Amino acid sequence: MTTISDPPAESFKLSMLIYDTRYRSMTIQVVALIGFMLLVGFLVNNTAQNLATSGKTVSFGFLANPAGYDINQTLIDYNNQHSHFRASFVGLLNTLLVAVLGCITATVIGVIIGVLRLSPNWLIAKLTAVYVEMFRNVPVLLWIVFSMAILIETLPAPRDFRGEDPAATMNLFDSVAVTNRGVYVPEALFSRSLGDVHLFGNSPIRFDISLDLVLILAVLIASIFGIRAVRTRADAQQEKTGVRPKTWYLTLGILVVPLLVVLVALGFHLGYPELKGFNFSGGTYLRNSLIALWLALSLYTAAFIAENVRAGILAISKGQTEAAAALGLRSNRIMSLVILPQAMRVIIPPLISQYLNLTKNSSLAIAVGYMDLTGTLMGITLNQTGKELETLLLGMLVYLIISLSISTLMNWYNNRVKLVER
Amino acid sequence: MKKTVFLGALTVAGLAAGAAAAATLDDVKARGKLNCGVATGVPGFAAPDANGEWAGFDVSVCRAVAAAIFGDPKAVEFVPTTGKTRFTALASGEIDMLARNTTWTFSRDVDLKFEFVGVNYYDGQGFIAPKALGVSSAKELDGATVCIQTGTTTELNLADFFRINNISYEPVPIETNAEAQQQYLAGACDTYTTDASGLAASRSTFETPSDHVILPEIISKEPLGPLVRHGDSEWADIVRWSFNAMVAAEEYGVTSANVEEMASAAGDNPEVNRLLGTEGNLGEMLGLDAGWAKNIIASVGNYGEVFDSTIGESTPIGLARGLNAQWTNGGLLYAPPFR
């Protein structure tokens, strides 16, 4: 005869916000959010007030004004009468250039060093360990300045190449000039050039793309597809008959012949650097600032990547190596066919953050006078216009977009190579 | 992540724009010393001497203001600034005044919200090149690599000069004077350009100064002077008249040697009497002691004395007075009357 009555309806009391575990976490979050908003509000208010006191207004109109300063390394056409926006865009492209170059070389060096650090050869393993510890434990700014100092102090000045008995001579059959201002290498010229295609009309982000380059790239890509087709056919034949047909001459032919035809059709020839007046002219000029920055960023980041690679390889169980060896594979094939593909899924996530680091570290470029985004927009433009808030906000936004783009791209790649679990 | 960046930006902005409040004099007095922005090291103008004490032509302006306020020229905290950091340092209140060979231009005065209180050196931009280069005029520099301090007016003048003369050049932007000298001496640039006074100062530190020639072209007007923030005119007055006192003292023959004697009792020249506080109450109007100008001249010296001892012809820098002579000697220095 028991009657089950409903428990008495609980009335909500204010103290339950703290003492009842059902509400407590909510309370804490709400309080934290309010505190955060107050902080933001205070900062915004403080900024606005101080700007008003010093009589400054926030506006981005200065971006359309003529920049008035020159930039030495420009990937697109630019002169000092172009706008600040254009100058910033030149700087952005310089940032991207050194970031892309740096990421590629850092990956190559990093993978090699990482693999070598696990070498059974004592000397090689220790030497690479020294490399890693040396580069990882010294601030990258010092490496940048150090590389620049070495380039400037040890290499000959252009004027040393002059005269009857010059103190310095050009290398590689007089085609490469290594000076303390930079390296001049022969440039590719086309006597029957297809010209350029102009993108974005007259806007500040207009740029030209050389049709010659597009054509050469297209031919190269087509060749690679051709080589793949040849390889697939060879595989099929091997499956059927057990004998793999010889394909190397076909592969070589597909790669070289179309390219040669295109180059001859375009009238390809090399333009050599020549000492004229104060400097060399002609050829492609790699400035010391770019070389020093590129070198230092690559070597520094490579040390971190090497450690990621080593960790990735060590994460693969030894059984894999032994099983592959039992199948009769040689050690370099074990590495490239068995270990590295599996190690990739461990390596890639930290690799993303190394790429991000390298890109962000490239903002130290001003230490060697490389005109990147920090040097143009957040450097000279800031200084000449006095728009600290606007330029810094813009600069941060651009770096944010670059970094997020890199992570998106790398995450997409990571999703492709990661272990598929069922 | 966006929020973090936003917050960071606002913090920077808050710091940069903060402390633009008035009553700088009260802050300085409460602190007990003057925060003065100077160059990171230009021999003769602003550089630490063998004992680590800052000395030089620009430094003496800071010392003069400190002497006027505290009676002690050593009550200064020197903040080395580069061409890039100087304005942010001043706008943010990190320094009370800037005495760093800074060119007085319209946009800096009006748009950047600063107040130039005078001109302590009339300068112009020049070029230095090794004699061995065989260049006798800046117009022969077609295709040359030019070292330049980034974030300065010289950068813009350079661009204009080469554009007007329709010749090309390769700019090498550099942060500080010392780095620029190093690159220039290593031959990484053919020529170095900055204010002619700075070039003379740099050349004096070279191993063999006679191997380098300053080209005859002066491509710009560079009136260099101390500056303060907008918004505190009383403070600007103190800096302005501290400097004017040094100029006027030279004009009236008041030197560090005879100032004590002249200030002990009112003399024949009423202008000198008012300057030295034996007549009138100019010091009180500024919010300072009556002996403010006497302190400046006694401890720092008048304009001519400072010029001669830091950058004048008897020093390694060896600059002639030129435009910087008193108006009575055909120069441009002309202190407004003290009355």
Interface residues (C-beta under 8 A of the other chain):
Chain A: L39 V40 L43 V44 N46 T47 N50 L51 T53 S54 G55 K56 G68 Y69 D70 I71 N72 N79 N80 Q81 I152 E153 A157 P158 R159 D160 N180 R181 K276 G277 F278 N279 S281 N288 S289 I366 A367 G369 M371 G375 G379 I380 L382 N383 Q384 T385 G386 E388 L389 L392 L393 M396 L397 L400
Chain B: M1 K2 V5 F6 L7 G8 A9 L10 T11 V12 A13 G14 A16 A17 G18 A20 A21 G83 K84 F87 T88 A91 S107 R108 D111 L112 K113 A132 L133 L141 D142 G143 A144 T145 T150 G151 E155 L156 L158 A159 D160 F162 R163 Y169 E170 P171 V172 P173 I174 E175 Q182 Q183 A186 G187 A188 C189 D190 R229 H230 G231
